[in-house]
Amino acid sequence: MNILILEDEIPAYEKLSEHLEIYFSEPYTFDWCRTIVEAKELLTHENKYDILFSDIELLDGISIELFKEIKIDCPIIFCTAYHKYLLDAFKSNGIAYILKPYAQEDISKALHKYNTLFNKTSDYQINDTILKYITSALSQDTHYKSRFIIKTPKGMHLLSTHDISYIEASGTFCKLVDDKGVSHLLSQSITSLNETLDPKQFFRINRSRIINISHIVRMDNYFKNRLLLQMRGSKEKMTTSSSVTAKFRIWLDS
């Protein structure tokens, strides 16, 4: 079994590798690419893989665009933090779509689907019936949180997501800071909270902060491939993680 992994985040790549080692009892080999440029170079000369695991938002672009340019003769299992690319993924030889953070069960189900669907013929193409089903399932808009109920000793009030400037992790809680600099405490982890927010409006810039694009006041280049952000309602500047800065730039311009 020959496997290609397209993943720009080292921790995610290491976790996926661990899952594959647990799943496969037979010997297998794999290559790893972190960028579109690397993947294009490799697939141009070595396009003989049995299966491909691919993140969608890589450091230098969207992997689905690469698959439109280069003919891929094997099934693809997409691994990503968002589901907004679902339909495009299945049009690009995708057979499974795993949302991060993924678990062993997710990998096993995807590979079981591969074993069930894929015969060793030269090309694999997604069945039209499956594609129509997916299109129908996605016909309704995804609904993200538009407000939060904030509980305080004096009672409860509503906080609109439009008014949130940034979110900061604080132990098992999150501080939702509005555009006036007022903090609102919410009993929810930053990871689970991030999944409920509109990815067009909010971006997790590092392990502890999520920002709202509408409340960015200023951005400056910072050392070690990071950006320094000034958010409305905050006296303190915050930095992007170097591992997400490239994705953040793409997101800003999308």
C-alpha positions, 0 to 999 in steps of 0.5 A: 500500500502506497500512501500520500499525505498532504498536511501542513501542520506537523502535529496533525501529520504526526497524529495521522501517522499514528492512526495509520500505524495502528490500522495497518497490519500489512507493510505500507509506505507513504510520502508527505508534502506540506505545500501545494508546490511540493505536492504538484512536483511529486504528483507530476512524477510519482502519481502511483499511490493507492490512497491519498490523505489530504488537508484542504487549506495548505500553507500556499493554497487549496488542495482541491484546486491542485486536484483540478489541475492534476489528474489523480488516479486514486481515492482521496480522504480529506482531513480538515477543520471545516466542512465548507469544501465538502461538495468540491471534495467529493467532486475531486475523487473524495471518498471520505471527509474527516473533520479535525480533530479526528480520532482512530474511529474516524480513520478506521471508518474512512479506510473501511470505506476505501476497502469496500468501494475501491477495486484495483482498476486504474481510475476511481470516480465518485458514483453519480448517485452518491454525488447527487445525494451529497448535493441534496444534503448540502442544499440547506445553508449551514447555520452558525451561532449568531448570539450567546446567552451570557449568565452573570450573578445579576441575571442573563443577557444576549451577546451578538457574535457581531459584537465580539471582537475576540475570544480568549481561552481561560482554562475550561472557560472562554472570555468573549471580549466585545468591541467595547473591551467588556469581557463575558465569561462562557463555560465552553472550551475554545475548540468546541466554541470555534466549531460553532462560529462562522469560519468566514467571520472568525479565525483561530490565530493561535491556541488561545485566541479567536478573532473577528475579522470585522474588528481588526484595527491594525496588522503588522508583520512580526518576527518568526513569520507571524503577524501582530494584530490590534483588535478593537476593545483590546489594549494588548496586541496579539500575534498569530501562530507561525504555523497558521500565518500563511492560512490566515493571510489566505483567509483575509484575502478570500 
